[in-house]
Amino acid sequence: MDIQSLKATLPEEGFCDLRYQDFNVTSIKGTKNEIDTVAVIKKTGGNVRVLTGGGYGTFCFTDLEDIHDAFKEATFASNLIKGKKKIETIEVNVDEVKVNPVLDPRTISIEDKKALVAKYIALFMSDSLIVNLETEYYEQFTDTIILNNKGTEVRQEELIVGLNFRITSKRDDLTQITRLSLGGGDSFDLLLNKEDEVLAKVKQTIDLLDAEPVIGGNYDVVLDSEVSGLFIHEAFGHLSEADNLIGNEVLANTMTIGETFAVKEFNVIDDPTLPGYPGSYTYDHEGTKAKKTYLIKDGKLSGRLHSLESAAFMHENPTGHARAKNFGFTPIVRMGNIYIDKDRHTLDEMIASIDDGLYLFGSAGGQTSGDTFTFAVQGAYRIKHGKITGMVRDLALTGHLFSTLKNIEMIGNEIDFSRSGGCGKGGQILIKSGKGSAPIKIKNMGIGGK
């Protein structure tokens, strides 16, 4: 890919940009004891956008000889849209970003990657009560050129590698499912020497078979960092993506900057500039530099995540959060690394403050609808008179986002990030999306049983 040759194809009229990308994915998947898929996928192509009319015209191509036709078709499409839309604030950047991992996974043979996966599979399946295991090794490298006709020239490498496990234990007719993720950064060494974590997850998954089913009701709860991170990502993070507010007047009015959402100690941040996490990057796919963005500061709504288009629509500044799955898709507003910032309380203090409640651990997915949510968790411990007692199982937490935020009473003093990336939106599953949190205490949380 030659930047100057690509730059020469850019039309001068209106606003246009070009994303040209090498996209490489390696995956190793297994079921139970067996590795059943080893795949390496390499694709190259581009995506152009033109704004000369009332909206973007876009065109995706895989043959460089089609680039001139791509701009012509995108211009024609833009002019078919009535009106005249302009991008008000365009950040011009000229830069080259290269990855520099401690141990580059691209230097590790596919045989050695497969051997590592097989070793962890054997550990998981060493106990007869583990009856099923779904394993996925993923490695994604992209080399992307981002150009526009206002002067941006960015070339950026991105790399992420990780391992995901879905573990099932069974005794008689009772099954329990947990998850474990490793890696999530750019270095292969984050996957090494994790035998203790694997065996601890095996034990936890089996221990859940002896746990009592939870009795549904309202509880004072402590959410561990993984559950808190899922909560803030799914229940609040998507509402902070500005393109989700456009055309939704009720939600836009609710998400008014300056509105009090939580206690003064509560802060939510999205920061793609943090190194080493699933949602880390330097420039978004419009060439805007990623920015640490306070979404809630001192309990008040203080910002939102933007693309060039959403920022222009709301007369706010771009934040560098427009990204696409690959060159086959147009960028949309996506979270980077969203997290609940730490405060001052220890986990022991939060647990000691609860007379009868639950300490929830491990996210297991969920769904949202507007400002309501339902999330499954892997399990929980009962809290009695300020102390951890037995384990309970088959839990889901459900509630209304803004009521739940106001019920947050204590925030932990340590942040932990999930090692599993991934987020779906607009038909694009983006693995480079991170979430984290300090543990949080919430009063009167709705808990449903199985």
Secondary structure, 3 states (H helix, E strand, C coil): CCHHHHHCCCCCCCEEEEEEEEEEEEEEEEECCEEEEEEEEEEEEEEEEEECCCCCEEEEECCHHHHHHHHHHHHHHHHHCCCCCCCCCCCCCEEEECCCCCCCHHHCCHHHHHHHHHHHHHHHCCCCCEEEEEEEEEEEEEEEEEEECCCCEEEEEEEEEEEEEEEEEEECCEEEEEEEEEEEECCHHHHCCCHHHHHHHHHHHHHHHHCEECCCEEEEEEECHHHHHHHHHHHHHHHHEHHHCCCCHHHHHHCCCCCECCCCCCCEEECCCCCCCCCCCCECCCCCECCCEEEEECCEECCCECCHHHHHHHCCCCCCCEECCCCCCCCEECCCEEEECCCCECHHHHHHCCCEEEEEEEEEEEEEECCEEEEEEEEEEEEECCEEEEEEECEEEEEEHHHHHHCEEEEECCCEECCCCCEEECCEEECCCEEEECCEEEEEEEEECC
